[in-house]
Amino acid sequence: MHGSLRLEGPPTAGGRPAAVGFGPDLANVEEVLAHAATLADSGRMLDARELTRRAASVADGPDAQIALAFMAMAFSVISAQVDDALDSIRLLDTLPTPPESLAWARQCGHWLLAVTGAAKPRDLSPPRPADAGITAAGAAHAIWQLLGGDCVGALGAFDAALESRAGPGQWLGAEAAAASAWSLWATRSAYGPALAIARAPHEFGPDTRITNRWLGPFRQGLLAEAHMATGDLGIAAMLFDEALVEAEGIGSGWMSSAVADRALLDLHLGRLDRAGERLDAWAARALPDLFGFPDIELARAELHRLRGEDELAHAAAAGAFELAARQELTPWVLARSPMLARQASLSHDFGLLRQIAARTELCWGAAHAPALESAVLLTRAMAAGDHRLAQRAAVGFQSTGDLIAETMAFEEASYLAARTDPDVSRELAERTLELAERIGSVTVSHRLRSRLRALGIVLGHRTGHRDADRGWESLTARELAVTMLVADGLTGPKIASQLAISPRTVQSHVSHAMSKLGVATRTELAAVAIRRRARG
């Protein structure tokens, strides 16, 4: 937890947040709000929301109703209870809510439509000059801009808003470093994972306002996905787990993409049961998909495929594609099109493969996102059966630091070459297996061997990797020191302070140690270190 929540209302004309209470006559309301703050601060966001909603329904006087409706809306926003938040906004519309406060609430409604992907990008009206900062309306415009495919333009809008850090309505965290989540998201979409990691601040302070609390774990999840894409699965697992724990602690419901990506990481490591548990637990919460992205459904398709549940995999992948196409989620279609195309190919549904390729080309025509061109090339190659084009895509992914996608491109190139040039297929397979080994993905190796075996190409066992690269003896002195401090229960920042190194260096040492010791999470690293220490 990051301290106590600041119960702030919407901005007033004077530029400062309005007080939650509207006068001394609201003593009971203040007590309700104080109790709601305690609930929210302990992660019981849904209870806080329900308390304020009940109080609003029986409040004596419009001022009390307005104060409670605003707080109910805020609690609903962070817990992703969209319908409840919109109900609170509609209630404020019926009350004598001050004009600026009502405008603020209505902006929140627009933002909710954007963050759930409920409105189509083409419905976006031009932003007003007053919406230049990270206001709810300003953020909604930039989100819709990105969802429409203009990732570069959205990045410019987010960066400009962060640089301005001005205006009373910047309730989405412009003055807190966690607001870098918006630029991080846009950078990842526009230019790839390596630049996103490079631009991400190493440290950021918490923003304790209710409407902003979700930005911390959201940002951490984005950073985790970028590290996963660059092949740092150990660091990614640690960041994902930290993000999900923090999100649970504050009651945030905006973590669908992080849950899906964490499940995909589990699949790379061959942990199918754990991935299934994550996806089932999230589905049971019945929360909306962040930005409308069907990441959970696509991760489930990958899980079904690895379990041999081919019909279920096909249905899940087709459903994810149809949803994204219908909602015109351009960057998601472009980024995920190779995975969707692979699912269609594995199901021998070449009609679906052609549909995915056609939609990808249509989306690409409206997009401005250089990093996504390689995904377009790979999907085009898969539809055309062109292994050379797939290799071009691999080179493109390499230029953005996307090792996971590069590995996939070489896998597809090897498969596509198998029918016409087995020798080239073997060469490309060797490159794929080399990358998979570097990443630590057992799934890629198993899948490629199976696919090529079906075409009559049997790959031998790889040799040449050294035992010295694994086990306790392979750890450097600093990796060993960091591992033992992890076993002592120290957090990354505390380890960094004790060893006088940066938190990023700590993450790197933890990742290397996890890889060398064959564990996938920080908790497992601590456990094996404790066992080794007990043995002396």
C-alpha positions in Angstrom: 0.0 0.0 0.0 1.1 3.6 -0.7 -0.1 5.5 2.3 -3.7 6.7 2.8 -6.1 7.7 0.1 -6.6 11.4 -0.5 -10.4 11.9 -0.8 -10.5 14.7 -3.3 -13.5 15.8 -5.3 -13.5 17.2 -8.8 -11.7 20.4 -9.6 -13.3 23.7 -8.8 -13.1 26.9 -10.8 -10.3 28.0 -8.5 -8.1 25.2 -9.7 -8.0 23.2 -6.5 -9.9 20.0 -5.8 -13.2 20.6 -4.1 -13.5 19.3 -0.6 -15.5 16.2 -0.3 -17.7 17.7 2.4 -19.8 20.7 1.3 -20.3 22.2 4.8 -20.6 21.4 8.5 -24.1 20.0 8.1 -22.6 17.0 6.4 -21.0 15.6 9.5 -22.5 12.1 9.0 -21.5 12.1 5.4 -17.9 12.9 6.4 -18.1 9.9 8.8 -19.3 7.7 5.9 -16.5 9.0 3.7 -13.9 8.4 6.3 -15.0 4.8 6.8 -15.2 4.3 3.0 -11.6 5.6 2.8 -10.5 3.1 5.4 -12.2 0.3 3.4 -10.6 1.4 0.1 -7.2 1.8 1.7 -7.3 -1.8 2.8 -8.2 -3.0 -0.7 -11.9 -3.3 -0.1 -12.8 -1.0 -3.0 -16.1 -2.8 -3.7 -17.3 -2.4 -0.1 -16.3 1.3 -0.2 -18.3 1.7 -3.3 -21.4 0.0 -2.0 -21.2 2.0 1.3 -21.1 5.3 -0.5 -23.9 4.3 -3.0 -26.2 3.3 -0.1 -25.5 6.5 1.8 -26.2 8.5 -1.4 -29.6 6.9 -1.8 -30.7 8.0 1.7 -28.7 11.2 2.1 -30.5 14.3 3.4 -30.1 17.1 0.9 -28.5 17.4 -2.5 -25.1 18.5 -1.2 -24.7 15.2 0.6 -25.9 13.2 -2.4 -23.4 15.0 -4.7 -20.5 14.3 -2.3 -21.4 10.7 -2.0 -22.1 10.2 -5.7 -18.7 11.5 -6.6 -17.0 9.1 -4.1 -19.1 6.2 -5.3 -18.1 7.1 -8.9 -14.4 7.2 -7.9 -14.5 3.8 -6.2 -16.4 2.3 -9.1 -13.7 3.6 -11.5 -10.8 2.0 -9.8 -12.6 -1.3 -9.3 -13.7 -1.3 -13.0 -17.4 -1.3 -12.2 -18.2 0.7 -15.3 -22.0 0.5 -15.1 -22.0 1.6 -11.5 -19.7 4.5 -12.3 -22.0 5.6 -15.2 -25.0 5.3 -12.8 -23.3 7.8 -10.4 -22.6 10.2 -13.3 -26.3 10.0 -14.3 -27.3 10.7 -10.7 -25.1 13.8 -10.7 -26.9 14.9 -13.8 -30.2 15.0 -11.9 -28.8 16.9 -9.0 -27.8 20.6 -8.7 -24.2 19.7 -9.3 -21.9 22.7 -9.8 -21.3 23.1 -13.6 -17.5 22.5 -13.5 -17.9 19.5 -11.2 -20.6 18.1 -13.5 -18.4 18.6 -16.6 -15.6 16.8 -14.8 -17.9 13.8 -14.1 -19.1 13.7 -17.7 -15.4 13.7 -18.8 -15.0 10.6 -16.6 -17.8 9.0 -18.5 -16.1 9.6 -21.8 -12.8 8.3 -20.4 -14.6 5.1 -19.2 -15.9 4.5 -22.7 -12.4 4.9 -24.1 -10.7 2.7 -21.5 -13.2 -0.1 -22.1 -13.1 0.3 -25.9 -16.9 0.8 -25.9 -16.7 3.7 -28.3 -15.3 3.4 -31.8 -12.3 5.7 -32.7 -14.2 7.1 -35.8 -16.8 8.6 -33.4 -14.1 10.8 -31.8 -14.7 14.5 -32.1 -11.7 16.9 -32.3 -10.3 17.7 -28.8 -10.8 21.2 -27.5 -7.8 23.3 -26.5 -9.0 23.1 -22.8 -8.5 19.3 -23.0 -4.8 19.5 -23.8 -3.5 18.1 -20.5 -4.2 14.7 -19.1 -7.7 15.5 -18.2 -10.3 12.8 -18.4 -11.4 14.2 -21.8 -7.8 14.7 -22.9 -6.8 11.1 -22.0 -10.0 9.8 -23.7 -9.0 11.6 -27.0 -5.4 10.2 -26.9 -6.7 6.7 -26.0 -9.1 6.7 -28.9 -6.3 8.1 -31.1 -4.2 5.1 -30.3 -7.1 2.6 -30.6 -7.7 4.1 -34.1 -4.1 3.2 -35.0 -2.3 6.5 -34.7 0.1 5.3 -32.0 2.7 7.9 -32.9 0.1 10.7 -32.6 -1.1 9.3 -29.3 2.4 9.2 -28.0 2.9 12.9 -28.9 -0.3 13.8 -27.1 0.6 11.9 -23.9 4.1 13.3 -23.9 2.9 16.8 -24.4 0.4 16.4 -21.5 3.1 15.1 -19.2 5.4 17.9 -20.1 2.7 20.5 -19.4 1.8 19.1 -16.0 -0.7 22.0 -15.7 -4.4 22.5 -15.2 -6.8 21.7 -12.4 -8.4 18.9 -14.2 -5.4 16.6 -14.6 -6.9 14.0 -12.3 -5.4 11.1 -14.3 -2.0 11.6 -12.7 -0.1 14.1 -14.8 1.8 15.3 -11.8 2.7 11.8 -10.6 5.4 9.8 -12.3 3.1 6.8 -12.6 1.4 8.8 -15.3 4.3 7.7 -17.5 2.1 4.6 -18.0 0.3 6.4 -20.8 3.5 7.3 -22.7 4.9 3.8 -22.0 1.8 2.2 -23.5 2.0 4.4 -26.6 5.8 4.0 -27.0 5.4 0.2 -26.9 2.7 0.3 -29.5 4.5 2.8 -31.8 8.2 1.9 -31.5 8.5 -1.5 -29.7 9.5 -2.9 -26.4 13.2 -1.9 -26.3 12.5 1.8 -26.6 9.6 1.5 -24.1 12.0 0.1 -21.5 14.6 2.7 -22.2 12.0 5.6 -21.8 10.5 4.2 -18.6 11.5 6.0 -15.4 13.4 3.6 -13.0 11.5 4.9 -10.0 8.1 6.6 -9.7 6.2 7.9 -6.7 2.7 6.8 -5.8 -0.4 8.8 -6.5 -2.7 8.4 -3.6 -5.8 9.9 -5.2 -8.5 7.3 -5.7 -9.0 7.8 -9.4 -5.2 7.4 -10.0 -4.3 4.4 -7.8 -4.7 2.0 -10.6 -2.0 3.6 -12.7 0.9 2.1 -10.7 0.1 -1.5 -11.3 -1.1 -0.7 -14.8 2.3 0.9 -15.6 4.2 -2.0 -13.9 2.2 -4.5 -16.1 3.1 -2.6 -19.2 6.8 -2.6 -18.2 6.6 -6.3 -17.5 5.2 -7.1 -20.9 8.0 -5.1 -22.6 10.6 -7.1 -20.7 8.8 -10.3 -21.7 8.9 -9.2 -25.3 12.7 -8.6 -25.1 13.2 -12.1 -23.7 13.8 -11.2 -20.0 11.2 -13.7 -18.7 12.7 -13.6 -15.2 12.4 -9.8 -14.8 9.0 -9.9 -16.5 7.7 -12.5 -14.1 8.8 -10.5 -11.1 7.3 -7.3 -12.4 4.0 -9.0 -13.4 3.7 -10.5 -10.0 4.4 -7.2 -8.2 1.8 -5.5 -10.4 -0.9 -8.1 -9.8 -0.3 -8.1 -6.0 -0.4 -4.3 -5.9 -3.6 -4.3 -8.0 -5.2 -6.8 -5.7 -4.2 -4.8 -2.7 -5.9 -1.6 -4.0 -8.9 -3.4 -5.6 -8.0 -2.4 -9.2 -10.0 -4.1 -11.8 -8.0 -2.9 -14.8 -5.5 -5.8 -15.1 -6.9 -8.0 -17.8 -4.0 -7.6 -20.2 -1.4 -8.1 -17.4 -3.2 -11.3 -16.4 -3.2 -12.6 -20.0 0.4 -11.7 -20.6 1.4 -13.4 -17.3 -0.4 -16.5 -18.4 1.4 -16.4 -21.8 4.7 -16.2 -19.9 3.6 -19.3 -17.9 2.9 -21.1 -21.2 6.4 -20.3 -22.5 7.8 -22.0 -19.4 5.5 -25.0 -19.9 3.4 -24.2 -16.8 0.0 -24.9 -18.4 -1.9 -25.6 -15.2 -0.7 -22.3 -13.6 -1.7 -20.4 -16.7 -5.2 -22.0 -16.6 -5.6 -21.1 -12.9 -4.8 -17.4 -13.6 -7.2 -17.2 -16.5 -10.0 -19.0 -14.7 -9.6 -16.8 -11.6 -9.8 -13.6 -13.7 -12.8 -14.8 -15.6 -14.6 -15.5 -12.3 -14.4 -11.8 -11.5 -16.4 -10.8 -14.6 -14.4 -7.6 -15.1 -14.2 -5.7 -18.4 -11.3 -6.1 -20.9 -8.9 -3.1 -20.6 -9.3 -1.0 -23.8 -11.7 -3.8 -25.0 -8.6 -5.9 -25.9 -9.6 -9.6 -25.9 -6.2 -10.6 -24.5 -7.7 -13.1 -22.0 -9.5 -15.0 -24.8 -6.4 -15.1 -27.0 -4.3 -16.4 -24.0 -7.0 -19.0 -23.5 -6.7 -20.0 -27.2 -3.0 -20.6 -26.7 -3.6 -22.6 -23.6 -6.2 -24.8 -25.3 -3.9 -25.4 -28.2 -1.0 -26.6 -25.9 -3.4 -28.9 -24.1 -4.4 -30.5 -27.4 -7.9 -29.0 -27.2 -7.9 -27.9 -30.8 -11.6 -27.1 -31.3 -11.7 -24.9 -28.2 -8.5 -23.2 -29.3 -10.0 -22.4 -32.7 -13.2 -21.1 -31.2 -11.4 -18.9 -28.7 -9.0 -17.4 -31.3 -11.8 -16.8 -33.8 -13.9 -15.2 -31.1 -11.0 -12.9 -30.1 -10.4 -11.9 -33.7 -14.1 -11.2 -34.4 -14.5 -9.1 -31.3 -11.4 -7.0 -32.1 -12.4 -6.5 -35.7 -16.0 -5.5 -34.7 -14.7 -3.0 -32.2 -12.1 -1.7 -34.6 -9.2 -2.2 -32.2 -6.5 -1.5 -34.8 -3.3 -1.8 -32.7 -4.5 -5.0 -31.1 -5.4 -6.6 -34.4 -2.0 -5.6 -35.9 0.1 -6.7 -32.9 -1.7 -9.9 -32.3 -2.4 -10.9 -35.9 0.6 -13.3 -36.1 -0.7 -15.2 -33.1 -4.2 -15.3 -34.5 -2.9 -16.4 -37.9 -0.9 -19.2 -36.3 -4.0 -20.4 -34.5 -5.9 -20.4 -37.8 -3.1 -22.2 -39.6 -2.9 -24.9 -36.8 -6.6 -25.4 -37.2 -6.3 -25.7 -41.0 -8.9 -22.9 -41.2 -7.4 -21.1 -44.2 -10.6 -19.1 -44.6 -10.0 -17.5 -41.2 -6.4 -17.1 -42.0 -7.3 -15.0 -45.1 -9.8 -13.0 -43.1 -7.2 -12.2 -40.5 -4.7 -11.2 -43.2 -7.2 -9.0 -45.0 -8.3 -7.2 -41.7 -4.6 -6.7 -40.9 -3.9 -5.0 -44.2 -7.0 -2.8 -43.7 -5.9 -1.8 -40.3 -2.4 -1.2 -41.4 -3.6 1.3 -44.0 -5.0 3.5 -41.3 -2.2 3.0 -38.8 0.8 5.1 -37.9 2.9 2.7 -35.8 6.3 1.7 -37.2 6.9 -1.1 -34.8 3.8 -2.9 -35.9 4.9 -3.2 -39.6 6.8 -6.4 -38.8 3.7 -8.0 -37.5 1.9 -7.1 -40.7 4.7 -8.6 -42.8 4.6 -11.8 -40.8 0.9 -12.2 -41.1 1.1 -11.5 -44.8 3.9 -14.1 -45.1 1.8 -16.7 -43.3 -1.2 -16.1 -45.5 1.0 -16.3 -48.7 3.2 -19.2 -47.5 6.3 -17.0 -48.1 9.2 -18.0 -45.8 11.4 -15.2 -47.1 8.9 -12.6 -46.1 8.7 -14.2 -42.7 12.4 -13.8 -42.4 12.1 -10.1 -43.2 9.6 -9.8 -40.4 12.1 -11.5 -38.0 14.7 -8.9 -38.9 12.2 -6.1 -38.3 11.3 -7.5 -34.9 15.0 -7.7 -34.1 15.3 -4.0 -34.8 12.7 -3.1 -32.1 14.2 -5.6 -29.5 11.1 -7.9 -29.7 12.9 -11.2 -29.2 9.6 -13.2 -28.5 8.2 -12.0 -31.9 11.5 -12.5 -33.6 11.5 -16.1 -32.4 7.9 -16.6 -33.6 8.8 -15.2 -37.1 11.7 -17.7 -37.4 9.4 -20.5 -36.3 6.9 -19.6 -39.0 9.6 -19.2 -41.6 11.0 -22.6 -40.8 7.5 -24.1 -41.0 6.7 -22.3 -44.3 10.0 -23.5 -45.9 9.5 -27.1 -44.8 7.5 -28.1 -47.9 9.7 -26.6 -50.5 13.2 -26.4 -49.0 13.9 -28.8 -46.1 17.5 -27.6 -45.7 16.5 -24.0 -45.3 13.7 -25.1 -42.9 16.3 -26.9 -40.8 18.6 -23.8 -40.8 15.7 -21.6 -39.7 14.6 -24.2 -37.1 18.1 -24.1 -35.6 17.9 -20.4 -35.3 14.5 -20.7 -33.7 15.6 -23.2 -31.2 18.7 -21.1 -30.4 16.4 -18.1 -29.6 14.0 -20.2 -27.7 16.8 -21.5 -25.5 18.0 -18.0 -24.9 14.6 -16.9 -23.8 13.9 -20.1 -21.8 10.8 -21.0 -23.8 10.2 -24.8 -23.8 6.9 -24.3 -25.6 8.4 -22.9 -28.8 10.8 -25.8 -29.0 8.1 -28.5 -28.5 5.7 -26.8 -30.9 8.2 -26.4 -33.7 9.5 -29.9 -33.5 5.9 -31.2 -33.6 5.0 -29.1 -36.6 8.0 -30.1 -38.6 7.8 -33.7 -37.6 4.3 -33.7 -39.2 6.0 -32.6 -42.5 8.6 -35.3 -42.3 11.5 -33.2 -40.8 12.9 -34.6 -37.5 15.2 -32.2 -35.6 18.0 -33.6 -33.6 18.9 -32.6 -30.0 20.7 -29.4 -29.7 24.3 -29.6 -28.3 26.9 -27.1 -27.3 25.3 -25.4 -24.4 27.4 -25.8 -21.3 26.5 -27.2 -17.9 28.5 -24.4 -16.5 25.8 -22.0 -17.5 23.4 -23.6 -15.0 23.3 -24.2 -11.3 24.7 -22.5 -8.2 28.3 -22.6 -9.4 27.4 -20.5 -12.5 26.2 -17.5 -10.3 28.5 -14.5 -10.2 29.4 -13.1 -6.8 26.9 -10.3 -7.2 24.1 -12.6 -8.4 24.7 -14.8 -5.4 24.6 -11.9 -3.0 21.3 -10.6 -4.5 19.8 -14.1 -4.4 20.5 -14.4 -0.7 19.0 -11.0 0.0 15.9 -12.1 -1.9 15.8 -15.1 0.5 16.0 -12.7 3.4 12.8 -11.1 2.2 14.3 -7.8 1.0 12.5 -5.9 -1.8 14.3 -4.8 -5.0 14.7 -1.2 -3.8 16.1 -2.3 -0.4 18.6 -4.6 -2.1 19.6 -1.8 -4.4 20.2 0.5 -1.4 22.1 -2.1 0.6 24.4 -3.0 -2.4 24.6 0.6 -3.7 23.4 -0.4 -7.2 20.3 0.6 -9.2 17.0 -1.2 -9.0 17.3 -2.0 -12.7 20.6 -3.8 -11.9 19.0 -5.7 -9.1 16.2 -6.9 -11.5 18.9 -8.0 -14.0 20.8 -10.0 -11.3 17.5 -11.6 -10.1 16.6 -12.5 -13.7 20.0 -14.1 -14.4 19.9 -16.1 -11.1 16.4 -17.3 -11.9 17.4 -18.5 -15.3 20.6 -20.2 -14.1 18.7 -22.0 -11.2 15.8 -23.0 -13.3 13.0 -21.2 -11.4 10.3 -18.9 -12.8 9.3 -16.6 -9.9 11.0 -14.6 -7.2 9.2 -16.7 -4.6 10.8 -19.9 -6.0 14.2 -18.2 -6.1 13.9 -17.4 -2.4 12.8 -20.9 -1.6 15.7 -22.6 -3.4 18.1 -20.2 -1.7 16.7 -20.9 1.7 17.0 -24.6 1.1 20.6 -24.2 0.0 21.5 -22.1 3.0 19.9 -24.7 5.3 22.2 -27.4 3.8 25.2 -25.2 4.6 
